[in-house]
Amino acid sequence: MSRTGRPFRLPHRRDYFDPFTLDGRKAIFFRFTGAGSRIRNDYRAAEDDKRVLWAALNLLAVEDGKISRRLRKNFKSPLDVFGLPEGEILARGLDVEAARGIASPQLMKRAKREMQRTEDSGFELLTIEDKGYPSLLKEIYDPPFVLYCAGKVEALSEPAVAVVGSRAPSPYGKSMAEKLASDLAGRGLVVVSGMARGIDSAAHRGALEKGKTVAVMGSGLVRVYPRENRRLFENIIENGAVVSEFPLDAEPLSHHFPQRNRLISGLSLALVVVEAAERSGSLISARMALDQNREVMAVPGSVASELSRGTHWLIKNGAKLVETWEDVAEELPPSVRDSLIGGIEGPEAGAMDLGPEEQDVYNLLDCASSSHVDELAERTEYTISEILAILLNLELKGLVSQSPGNYYLRRK
């Protein structure tokens, strides 16, 4: 009833409200002239290109992380939110601001402009449904709906290890990061980091000496941060890729960096921390890596250095202690580990003076796949204790390498 006591009726004006149905959903009512037809046309045009819809959702999600989580939790596909009435969007756990943002005719226009600018800048926009979107990143709890990419997209899907650490490292820390990244990249692994000052930049430069690297930014691709890394940015896109989930013009805001850290570990099989203070942001990256079921490792430092507090804490709590690239390789999945360790060039057995027992065991080992000590004992007349002693001699001569769990591999 109206305030006058008469029954309330909507006026019979076509432009007062404009109901329409999408995929059998409830009609949406627009309470201002012409809005219904404009939004309907925008949505139907966008429906023909889901990439626009993903880009639109990403514009909202990077501003409020709760949107992404609630869309994934309460919808079979996050795209299902488009076309729903505001009341139902609110009932699904999104707040009023998010619901109005989704219904806004400006959202699709912003998404289309962003996509056009990305193309004009020579960058690539990958949605979570695109073929080039890295499968490893899809495994994490909240992968971004969209990745902006500069450089070689294929680098995002190659086996990778993250190297992160202090923004104000010691000469020792910087040297270790460069050496470790160079050794890993030289053996075919992609080195992932955040292009920040300090350890991140050192890791990228080390990797570029012999291979590929991927930088994950906490700003948009046209807002290179820090500014002094502009040349590094250009070098990386020639030999790897720079990615961001943030729109092109996004500034390097402080809360962006913890958010981007999940992508550094998400793109990687393992994460190595090189120098970190007790409250370093690198420890946040390590925690995220553990949450994503990634291997976490740390390079030890001086007990007198504040920059060792974080890395030593990680080691005390179960992180693998890393001195060389082999330490990292040993913790990677078997298919990756065996190809790396099996590719190490070692001395020829024929050039070594091997005893008959050593020759027997050496002949049973393979360069492509590792063998367990129990298997070697079963294939010989030696006891496990004798096998372990023989393997130790072969390892000291540089002919075999050991992997976790008493697995052994012949070096080439």
C-alpha positions as a Markdown table, in Angstrom:
| # | Residue | x | y | z |
|---|---|---|---|---|
| 1 | Met | 0.0 | 0.0 | 0.0 |
| 2 | Ser | 1.1 | 3.6 | -0.6 |
| 3 | Arg | 1.1 | 6.3 | 2.0 |
| 4 | Thr | -2.3 | 7.5 | 0.6 |
| 5 | Gly | -3.8 | 4.1 | 1.3 |
| 6 | Arg | -4.2 | 3.3 | -2.4 |
| 7 | Pro | -2.6 | 0.2 | -3.9 |
| 8 | Phe | 0.9 | 0.8 | -5.2 |
| 9 | Arg | 1.4 | 0.1 | -8.9 |
| 10 | Leu | 4.4 | 0.6 | -11.1 |
| 11 | Pro | 3.6 | 3.1 | -13.9 |
| 12 | His | 3.2 | 1.5 | -17.4 |
| 13 | Arg | 6.4 | 3.2 | -18.8 |
| 14 | Arg | 8.7 | 1.0 | -20.7 |
| 15 | Asp | 11.8 | 3.0 | -19.6 |
| 16 | Tyr | 11.0 | 3.0 | -15.9 |
| 17 | Phe | 12.2 | -0.6 | -15.5 |
| 18 | Asp | 13.5 | -3.0 | -18.0 |
| 19 | Pro | 13.4 | -6.6 | -17.0 |
| 20 | Phe | 15.4 | -9.2 | -18.8 |
| 21 | Thr | 16.5 | -12.8 | -18.1 |
| 22 | Leu | 19.9 | -14.3 | -18.6 |
| 23 | Asp | 20.3 | -18.1 | -18.6 |
| 24 | Gly | 16.9 | -18.6 | -16.9 |
| 25 | Arg | 17.8 | -16.2 | -14.0 |
| 26 | Lys | 15.5 | -13.8 | -12.3 |
| 27 | Ala | 14.7 | -10.5 | -14.1 |
| 28 | Ile | 16.8 | -7.5 | -13.1 |
| 29 | Phe | 15.0 | -4.2 | -12.5 |
| 30 | Phe | 16.7 | -1.0 | -13.3 |
| 31 | Arg | 15.3 | 2.1 | -11.6 |
| 32 | Phe | 16.5 | 4.8 | -14.0 |
| 33 | Thr | 15.6 | 5.6 | -17.5 |
| 34 | Gly | 17.5 | 3.6 | -20.2 |
| 35 | Ala | 19.8 | 1.8 | -17.7 |
| 36 | Gly | 18.3 | -1.6 | -18.4 |
| 37 | Ser | 18.9 | -1.7 | -22.1 |
| 38 | Arg | 22.4 | -0.3 | -21.8 |
| 39 | Ile | 23.5 | -2.8 | -19.2 |
| 40 | Arg | 21.8 | -5.6 | -21.0 |
| 41 | Asn | 23.5 | -4.8 | -24.2 |
| 42 | Asp | 26.9 | -4.5 | -22.4 |
| 43 | Tyr | 26.4 | -7.8 | -20.8 |
| 44 | Arg | 25.3 | -9.7 | -23.9 |
| 45 | Ala | 28.2 | -8.3 | -25.9 |
| 46 | Ala | 30.6 | -9.2 | -23.1 |
| 47 | Glu | 29.1 | -12.7 | -22.8 |
| 48 | Asp | 30.4 | -13.4 | -26.3 |
| 49 | Asp | 33.9 | -12.8 | -25.0 |
| 50 | Lys | 34.4 | -14.3 | -21.5 |
| 51 | Arg | 37.8 | -12.7 | -21.3 |
| 52 | Val | 36.1 | -9.3 | -20.9 |
| 53 | Leu | 34.1 | -10.7 | -18.0 |
| 54 | Trp | 37.2 | -12.1 | -16.3 |
| 55 | Ala | 39.0 | -8.8 | -16.8 |
| 56 | Ala | 36.0 | -7.0 | -15.2 |
| 57 | Leu | 35.9 | -9.3 | -12.2 |
| 58 | Asn | 39.7 | -8.9 | -11.7 |
| 59 | Leu | 39.3 | -5.1 | -11.6 |
| 60 | Leu | 37.1 | -5.6 | -8.5 |
| 61 | Ala | 38.9 | -8.5 | -7.0 |
| 62 | Val | 42.3 | -6.8 | -6.8 |
| 63 | Glu | 40.7 | -3.9 | -4.9 |
| 64 | Asp | 39.1 | -6.2 | -2.4 |
| 65 | Gly | 40.4 | -9.8 | -1.9 |
| 66 | Lys | 37.2 | -10.9 | -0.2 |
| 67 | Ile | 35.3 | -10.6 | -3.5 |
| 68 | Ser | 37.5 | -13.3 | -5.1 |
| 69 | Arg | 37.1 | -15.7 | -2.2 |
| 70 | Arg | 33.4 | -15.3 | -1.9 |
| 71 | Leu | 32.8 | -15.6 | -5.6 |
| 72 | Arg | 34.7 | -18.9 | -5.6 |
| 73 | Lys | 33.0 | -20.2 | -2.5 |
| 74 | Asn | 29.4 | -19.3 | -3.5 |
| 75 | Phe | 29.3 | -19.7 | -7.2 |
| 76 | Lys | 30.0 | -22.7 | -9.5 |
| 77 | Ser | 31.8 | -20.2 | -11.7 |
| 78 | Pro | 32.6 | -16.6 | -10.6 |
| 79 | Leu | 31.2 | -15.5 | -13.9 |
| 80 | Asp | 27.8 | -16.6 | -12.8 |
| 81 | Val | 27.5 | -13.5 | -10.7 |
| 82 | Phe | 26.8 | -11.4 | -13.8 |
| 83 | Gly | 23.1 | -10.9 | -14.5 |
| 84 | Leu | 21.9 | -11.6 | -11.0 |
| 85 | Pro | 19.8 | -9.1 | -9.2 |
| 86 | Glu | 21.5 | -7.1 | -6.4 |
| 87 | Gly | 19.5 | -8.9 | -3.7 |
| 88 | Glu | 20.7 | -12.3 | -4.8 |
| 89 | Ile | 24.3 | -11.1 | -5.0 |
| 90 | Leu | 24.0 | -9.8 | -1.5 |
| 91 | Ala | 22.6 | -13.1 | -0.4 |
| 92 | Arg | 25.6 | -14.9 | -1.8 |
| 93 | Gly | 27.9 | -13.1 | 0.6 |
| 94 | Leu | 29.1 | -10.0 | -1.4 |
| 95 | Asp | 28.6 | -6.6 | 0.1 |
| 96 | Val | 26.6 | -3.7 | -1.3 |
| 97 | Glu | 29.6 | -2.0 | -2.9 |
| 98 | Ala | 30.7 | -5.1 | -4.7 |
| 99 | Ala | 27.1 | -5.8 | -5.9 |
| 100 | Arg | 26.8 | -2.3 | -7.2 |
| 101 | Gly | 30.2 | -2.5 | -8.9 |
| 102 | Ile | 29.2 | -5.7 | -10.7 |
| 103 | Ala | 26.0 | -4.1 | -11.9 |
| 104 | Ser | 27.6 | -0.9 | -13.0 |
| 105 | Pro | 27.7 | -0.2 | -16.7 |
| 106 | Gln | 31.1 | 1.4 | -16.2 |
| 107 | Leu | 32.8 | -1.9 | -15.2 |
| 108 | Met | 32.6 | -3.5 | -18.6 |
| 109 | Lys | 33.8 | -0.2 | -20.2 |
| 110 | Arg | 36.8 | -0.2 | -17.8 |
| 111 | Ala | 37.6 | -3.8 | -18.6 |
| 112 | Lys | 37.5 | -3.3 | -22.4 |
| 113 | Arg | 39.7 | -0.2 | -22.1 |
| 114 | Glu | 42.1 | -2.1 | -20.0 |
| 115 | Met | 42.3 | -5.0 | -22.5 |
| 116 | Gln | 42.8 | -2.6 | -25.4 |
| 117 | Arg | 45.6 | -0.7 | -23.6 |
| 118 | Thr | 47.2 | -4.0 | -22.7 |
| 119 | Glu | 47.3 | -5.0 | -26.4 |
| 120 | Asp | 48.4 | -1.6 | -27.5 |
| 121 | Ser | 51.3 | -1.7 | -25.0 |
| 122 | Gly | 52.5 | -5.0 | -26.5 |
| 123 | Phe | 51.6 | -6.9 | -23.3 |
| 124 | Glu | 49.3 | -10.0 | -23.1 |
| 125 | Leu | 46.3 | -10.5 | -20.8 |
| 126 | Leu | 45.8 | -14.1 | -19.7 |
| 127 | Thr | 42.5 | -15.1 | -18.1 |
| 128 | Ile | 42.3 | -18.1 | -15.8 |
| 129 | Glu | 40.6 | -20.0 | -18.6 |
| 130 | Asp | 43.2 | -19.2 | -21.2 |
| 131 | Lys | 45.5 | -22.0 | -22.4 |
| 132 | Gly | 48.7 | -20.1 | -21.5 |
| 133 | Tyr | 47.6 | -19.5 | -17.9 |
| 134 | Pro | 50.1 | -21.5 | -15.7 |
| 135 | Ser | 48.6 | -24.7 | -14.4 |
| 136 | Leu | 50.7 | -24.6 | -11.2 |
| 137 | Leu | 49.2 | -21.3 | -10.3 |
| 138 | Lys | 45.7 | -22.7 | -10.6 |
| 139 | Glu | 46.5 | -25.0 | -7.8 |
| 140 | Ile | 46.7 | -22.3 | -5.1 |
| 141 | Tyr | 43.7 | -21.2 | -3.0 |
| 142 | Asp | 43.0 | -17.9 | -4.7 |
| 143 | Pro | 44.7 | -17.7 | -8.2 |
| 144 | Pro | 44.1 | -14.3 | -9.9 |
| 145 | Phe | 41.4 | -14.1 | -12.4 |
| 146 | Val | 43.7 | -12.3 | -14.8 |
| 147 | Leu | 47.5 | -12.1 | -15.3 |
| 148 | Tyr | 49.0 | -9.2 | -17.2 |
| 149 | Cys | 52.2 | -10.5 | -18.9 |
| 150 | Ala | 55.1 | -8.8 | -20.6 |
| 151 | Gly | 57.7 | -11.1 | -22.4 |
| 152 | Lys | 57.6 | -14.8 | -23.0 |
| 153 | Val | 54.3 | -16.3 | -21.7 |
| 154 | Glu | 55.6 | -19.8 | -22.0 |
| 155 | Ala | 58.2 | -19.1 | -19.2 |
| 156 | Leu | 55.3 | -19.1 | -16.7 |
| 157 | Ser | 54.6 | -22.8 | -17.2 |
| 158 | Glu | 58.2 | -24.1 | -17.1 |
| 159 | Pro | 59.7 | -25.7 | -13.9 |
| 160 | Ala | 60.6 | -22.8 | -11.6 |
| 161 | Val | 62.2 | -22.0 | -8.2 |
| 162 | Ala | 61.6 | -18.8 | -6.3 |
| 163 | Val | 64.5 | -16.9 | -4.7 |
| 164 | Val | 63.5 | -14.1 | -2.3 |
| 165 | Gly | 65.0 | -12.2 | 0.6 |
| 166 | Ser | 66.1 | -8.9 | 2.2 |
| 167 | Arg | 65.8 | -5.6 | 0.4 |
| 168 | Ala | 69.0 | -4.5 | 2.1 |
| 169 | Pro | 71.2 | -7.6 | 1.9 |
| 170 | Ser | 74.8 | -8.0 | 2.9 |
| 171 | Pro | 77.5 | -8.5 | 0.2 |
| 172 | Tyr | 77.4 | -12.2 | 1.2 |
| 173 | Gly | 73.6 | -12.4 | 0.7 |
| 174 | Lys | 73.7 | -10.7 | -2.7 |
| 175 | Ser | 76.5 | -12.9 | -3.9 |
| 176 | Met | 74.7 | -16.1 | -2.8 |
| 177 | Ala | 71.5 | -15.1 | -4.5 |
| 178 | Glu | 73.2 | -14.3 | -7.7 |
| 179 | Lys | 75.3 | -17.5 | -7.7 |
| 180 | Leu | 72.3 | -19.8 | -6.7 |
| 181 | Ala | 70.0 | -18.2 | -9.3 |
| 182 | Ser | 72.7 | -18.4 | -12.0 |
| 183 | Asp | 73.3 | -22.1 | -11.3 |
| 184 | Leu | 69.6 | -23.0 | -11.2 |
| 185 | Ala | 68.9 | -21.1 | -14.4 |
| 186 | Gly | 71.9 | -22.6 | -16.2 |
| 187 | Arg | 70.4 | -26.0 | -15.7 |
| 188 | Gly | 67.0 | -25.1 | -17.2 |
| 189 | Leu | 65.0 | -23.9 | -14.2 |
| 190 | Val | 63.2 | -20.6 | -14.3 |
| 191 | Val | 64.0 | -18.3 | -11.3 |
| 192 | Val | 61.0 | -16.4 | -9.9 |
| 193 | Ser | 61.3 | -13.3 | -7.7 |
| 194 | Gly | 59.6 | -10.0 | -7.0 |
| 195 | Met | 62.0 | -7.5 | -8.7 |
| 196 | Ala | 62.4 | -5.6 | -5.5 |
| 197 | Arg | 65.6 | -4.1 | -4.4 |
| 198 | Gly | 68.2 | -6.4 | -2.9 |
| 199 | Ile | 68.0 | -10.2 | -3.0 |
| 200 | Asp | 65.2 | -10.1 | -5.6 |
| 201 | Ser | 67.1 | -8.0 | -8.1 |
| 202 | Ala | 70.3 | -10.0 | -7.5 |
| 203 | Ala | 68.4 | -13.3 | -8.2 |
| 204 | His | 67.0 | -11.9 | -11.5 |
| 205 | Arg | 70.4 | -10.7 | -12.6 |
| 206 | Gly | 72.0 | -14.0 | -11.7 |
| 207 | Ala | 69.4 | -16.0 | -13.6 |
| 208 | Leu | 69.8 | -13.8 | -16.7 |
| 209 | Glu | 73.5 | -14.7 | -16.9 |
| 210 | Lys | 72.6 | -18.3 | -17.9 |
| 211 | Gly | 68.8 | -18.6 | -18.4 |
| 212 | Lys | 65.3 | -17.4 | -17.8 |
| 213 | Thr | 63.6 | -15.5 | -15.0 |
| 214 | Val | 60.1 | -14.3 | -14.1 |
| 215 | Ala | 59.4 | -11.2 | -12.1 |
| 216 | Val | 56.1 | -10.7 | -10.2 |
| 217 | Met | 55.2 | -7.1 | -9.7 |
| 218 | Gly | 53.3 | -5.4 | -6.9 |
| 219 | Ser | 52.2 | -2.7 | -9.3 |
| 220 | Gly | 50.9 | -2.4 | -12.8 |
| 221 | Leu | 53.2 | -3.2 | -15.7 |
| 222 | Val | 53.5 | 0.5 | -16.7 |
| 223 | Arg | 54.5 | 1.5 | -13.2 |
| 224 | Val | 57.9 | -0.2 | -12.9 |
| 225 | Tyr | 59.0 | -0.3 | -9.3 |
| 226 | Pro | 61.5 | 0.5 | -8.1 |
| 227 | Arg | 62.2 | 3.0 | -10.9 |
| 228 | Glu | 65.9 | 2.1 | -11.0 |
| 229 | Asn | 64.9 | -1.4 | -12.2 |
| 230 | Arg | 63.6 | -0.1 | -15.5 |
| 231 | Arg | 66.6 | -1.6 | -17.3 |
| 232 | Leu | 66.3 | -4.9 | -15.4 |
| 233 | Phe | 62.6 | -4.9 | -16.4 |
| 234 | Glu | 63.5 | -4.7 | -20.1 |
| 235 | Asn | 66.2 | -7.4 | -19.8 |
| 236 | Ile | 63.8 | -9.7 | -18.1 |
| 237 | Ile | 61.1 | -9.5 | -20.8 |
| 238 | Glu | 63.7 | -10.4 | -23.4 |
| 239 | Asn | 64.7 | -13.6 | -21.6 |
| 240 | Gly | 61.6 | -14.4 | -19.5 |
| 241 | Ala | 58.5 | -12.6 | -18.3 |
| 242 | Val | 57.2 | -9.9 | -16.0 |
| 243 | Val | 53.7 | -10.5 | -14.6 |
| 244 | Ser | 51.2 | -8.7 | -12.4 |
| 245 | Glu | 47.6 | -9.2 | -11.4 |
| 246 | Phe | 47.1 | -5.5 | -11.0 |
| 247 | Pro | 45.7 | -3.1 | -13.7 |
| 248 | Leu | 48.3 | -1.4 | -15.8 |
| 249 | Asp | 48.3 | 1.9 | -13.9 |
| 250 | Ala | 48.2 | 0.4 | -10.4 |
| 251 | Glu | 50.6 | 2.1 | -8.1 |
| 252 | Pro | 53.0 | 0.1 | -5.9 |
| 253 | Leu | 50.9 | 0.3 | -2.7 |
| 254 | Ser | 52.2 | -1.3 | 0.4 |
| 255 | His | 49.4 | -3.9 | 0.7 |
| 256 | His | 50.0 | -5.0 | -2.9 |
| 257 | Phe | 53.3 | -6.7 | -2.0 |
| 258 | Pro | 52.0 | -9.4 | 0.5 |
| 259 | Gln | 49.3 | -10.0 | -2.1 |
| 260 | Arg | 51.8 | -10.6 | -4.9 |
| 261 | Asn | 53.9 | -12.8 | -2.7 |
| 262 | Arg | 51.4 | -15.7 | -3.1 |
| 263 | Leu | 52.0 | -15.6 | -6.9 |
| 264 | Ile | 55.8 | -15.8 | -6.5 |
| 265 | Ser | 55.4 | -19.1 | -4.6 |
| 266 | Gly | 52.4 | -20.1 | -6.6 |
| 267 | Leu | 54.4 | -20.1 | -9.8 |
| 268 | Ser | 57.2 | -22.1 | -8.3 |
| 269 | Leu | 57.9 | -25.7 | -7.2 |
| 270 | Ala | 60.0 | -24.4 | -4.3 |
| 271 | Leu | 61.0 | -21.2 | -2.5 |
| 272 | Val | 64.5 | -20.3 | -1.2 |
| 273 | Val | 65.0 | -17.5 | 1.2 |
| 274 | Val | 68.4 | -15.7 | 1.2 |
| 275 | Glu | 68.8 | -13.4 | 4.1 |
| 276 | Ala | 65.7 | -12.3 | 6.1 |
| 277 | Ala | 65.4 | -10.4 | 9.3 |
| 278 | Glu | 63.2 | -11.6 | 12.1 |
| 279 | Arg | 60.1 | -9.8 | 10.8 |
| 280 | Ser | 61.0 | -9.9 | 7.1 |
| 281 | Gly | 58.3 | -10.0 | 4.4 |
| 282 | Ser | 60.1 | -13.0 | 3.0 |
| 283 | Leu | 58.8 | -15.0 | 6.0 |
| 284 | Ile | 55.3 | -14.2 | 4.8 |
| 285 | Ser | 56.3 | -15.6 | 1.4 |
| 286 | Ala | 57.6 | -18.8 | 3.1 |
| 287 | Arg | 54.3 | -19.2 | 5.0 |
| 288 | Met | 52.3 | -18.8 | 1.8 |
| 289 | Ala | 54.6 | -21.3 | 0.1 |
| 290 | Leu | 53.9 | -23.9 | 2.9 |
| 291 | Asp | 50.2 | -23.2 | 2.6 |
| 292 | Gln | 50.5 | -23.9 | -1.1 |
| 293 | Asn | 52.3 | -27.2 | -0.4 |
| 294 | Arg | 55.6 | -25.9 | -1.9 |
| 295 | Glu | 59.1 | -26.8 | -0.6 |
| 296 | Val | 60.6 | -24.1 | 1.6 |
| 297 | Met | 64.4 | -23.7 | 1.9 |
| 298 | Ala | 66.8 | -21.2 | 3.3 |
| 299 | Val | 70.5 | -20.2 | 2.9 |
| 300 | Pro | 72.3 | -19.9 | 6.3 |
| 301 | Gly | 74.3 | -16.9 | 7.3 |
| 302 | Ser | 76.4 | -15.5 | 10.1 |
| 303 | Val | 74.9 | -16.0 | 13.6 |
| 304 | Ala | 76.0 | -12.5 | 14.4 |
| 305 | Ser | 73.9 | -11.0 | 11.6 |
| 306 | Glu | 70.4 | -9.6 | 12.0 |
| 307 | Leu | 69.7 | -10.7 | 8.4 |
| 308 | Ser | 70.2 | -14.4 | 9.4 |
| 309 | Arg | 67.5 | -14.4 | 12.1 |
| 310 | Gly | 64.7 | -15.1 | 9.7 |
| 311 | Thr | 66.5 | -17.7 | 7.6 |
| 312 | His | 67.9 | -19.5 | 10.7 |
| 313 | Trp | 64.4 | -19.6 | 12.2 |
| 314 | Leu | 63.1 | -21.2 | 9.0 |
| 315 | Ile | 65.9 | -23.9 | 9.2 |
| 316 | Lys | 65.2 | -24.6 | 12.8 |
| 317 | Asn | 61.5 | -25.2 | 11.9 |
| 318 | Gly | 62.2 | -27.6 | 9.1 |
| 319 | Ala | 63.2 | -25.6 | 6.1 |
| 320 | Lys | 66.0 | -27.3 | 4.0 |
| 321 | Leu | 69.4 | -25.8 | 4.5 |
| 322 | Val | 70.8 | -24.7 | 1.1 |
| 323 | Glu | 74.4 | -24.2 | 0.2 |
| 324 | Thr | 74.4 | -25.1 | -3.5 |
| 325 | Trp | 72.0 | -25.5 | -6.3 |
| 326 | Glu | 72.2 | -29.3 | -5.8 |
| 327 | Asp | 70.5 | -28.9 | -2.4 |
| 328 | Val | 67.6 | -27.2 | -4.1 |
| 329 | Ala | 67.4 | -29.8 | -6.9 |
| 330 | Glu | 67.2 | -32.7 | -4.4 |
| 331 | Glu | 63.9 | -31.4 | -3.0 |
| 332 | Leu | 62.1 | -31.0 | -6.4 |
| 333 | Pro | 59.7 | -33.5 | -7.9 |
| 334 | Pro | 61.5 | -36.7 | -9.1 |
| 335 | Ser | 60.9 | -35.9 | -12.8 |
| 336 | Val | 62.6 | -32.5 | -12.5 |
| 337 | Arg | 65.2 | -33.6 | -9.9 |
| 338 | Asp | 66.4 | -36.6 | -11.9 |
| 339 | Ser | 66.8 | -34.5 | -15.1 |
| 340 | Leu | 68.8 | -31.9 | -13.3 |
| 341 | Ile | 71.1 | -34.2 | -11.2 |
| 342 | Gly | 71.4 | -36.7 | -14.0 |
| 343 | Gly | 72.7 | -33.9 | -16.3 |
| 344 | Ile | 75.7 | -33.2 | -14.1 |
| 345 | Glu | 78.9 | -33.9 | -15.9 |
| 346 | Gly | 81.3 | -35.9 | -13.7 |
| 347 | Pro | 84.5 | -37.8 | -14.2 |
| 348 | Glu | 84.5 | -40.9 | -16.3 |
| 349 | Ala | 84.4 | -44.2 | -14.3 |
| 350 | Gly | 86.9 | -45.7 | -16.8 |
| 351 | Ala | 89.4 | -43.0 | -15.8 |
| 352 | Met | 89.0 | -43.8 | -12.1 |
| 353 | Asp | 90.7 | -46.7 | -10.4 |
| 354 | Leu | 87.6 | -48.6 | -9.1 |
| 355 | Gly | 87.7 | -51.7 | -7.0 |
| 356 | Pro | 85.6 | -54.7 | -8.1 |
| 357 | Glu | 82.8 | -53.9 | -5.6 |
| 358 | Glu | 82.7 | -50.3 | -6.7 |
| 359 | Gln | 82.5 | -51.3 | -10.3 |
| 360 | Asp | 79.7 | -53.8 | -9.6 |
| 361 | Val | 77.5 | -51.1 | -7.9 |
| 362 | Tyr | 78.4 | -48.4 | -10.3 |
| 363 | Asn | 77.3 | -50.6 | -13.3 |
| 364 | Leu | 73.8 | -51.0 | -11.7 |
| 365 | Leu | 73.2 | -47.2 | -11.5 |
| 366 | Asp | 71.5 | -45.2 | -14.2 |
| 367 | Cys | 71.8 | -41.5 | -15.2 |
| 368 | Ala | 68.1 | -41.1 | -16.0 |
| 369 | Ser | 66.4 | -42.7 | -12.9 |
| 370 | Ser | 67.6 | -43.1 | -9.3 |
| 371 | Ser | 67.9 | -46.4 | -7.5 |
| 372 | His | 67.2 | -47.1 | -3.8 |
| 373 | Val | 69.8 | -48.7 | -1.7 |
| 374 | Asp | 67.5 | -51.7 | -0.9 |
| 375 | Glu | 67.1 | -52.3 | -4.7 |
| 376 | Leu | 70.9 | -52.3 | -5.1 |
| 377 | Ala | 71.3 | -54.8 | -2.2 |
| 378 | Glu | 68.8 | -57.1 | -3.8 |
| 379 | Arg | 70.6 | -57.1 | -7.1 |
| 380 | Thr | 74.0 | -57.9 | -5.6 |
| 381 | Glu | 75.5 | -60.1 | -2.9 |
| 382 | Tyr | 76.4 | -57.2 | -0.7 |
| 383 | Thr | 74.6 | -56.2 | 2.5 |
| 384 | Ile | 73.0 | -52.8 | 2.9 |
| 385 | Ser | 75.8 | -51.6 | 5.1 |
| 386 | Glu | 78.4 | -52.7 | 2.5 |
| 387 | Ile | 76.3 | -51.0 | -0.3 |
| 388 | Leu | 76.2 | -47.8 | 1.7 |
| 389 | Ala | 80.0 | -47.8 | 2.2 |
| 390 | Ile | 80.6 | -48.5 | -1.5 |
| 391 | Leu | 78.2 | -45.7 | -2.5 |
| 392 | Leu | 79.9 | -43.3 | -0.2 |
| 393 | Asn | 83.2 | -44.0 | -1.9 |
| 394 | Leu | 81.6 | -43.5 | -5.3 |
| 395 | Glu | 80.1 | -40.2 | -4.1 |
| 396 | Leu | 83.4 | -39.0 | -2.9 |
| 397 | Lys | 84.9 | -39.8 | -6.3 |
| 398 | Gly | 82.2 | -37.7 | -7.9 |
| 399 | Leu | 80.6 | -40.6 | -9.8 |
| 400 | Val | 77.2 | -40.7 | -8.0 |
| 401 | Ser | 74.9 | -38.3 | -6.3 |
| 402 | Gln | 72.5 | -39.0 | -3.4 |
| 403 | Ser | 68.9 | -37.9 | -3.2 |
| 404 | Pro | 66.7 | -37.8 | -0.1 |
| 405 | Gly | 65.5 | -41.2 | 1.0 |
| 406 | Asn | 68.7 | -43.1 | 0.1 |
| 407 | Tyr | 68.2 | -42.9 | -3.6 |
| 408 | Tyr | 71.3 | -42.8 | -5.8 |
| 409 | Leu | 71.9 | -41.6 | -9.4 |
| 410 | Arg | 74.9 | -42.1 | -11.6 |
| 411 | Arg | 76.5 | -38.8 | -12.8 |
| 412 | Lys | 77.2 | -38.5 | -16.5 |
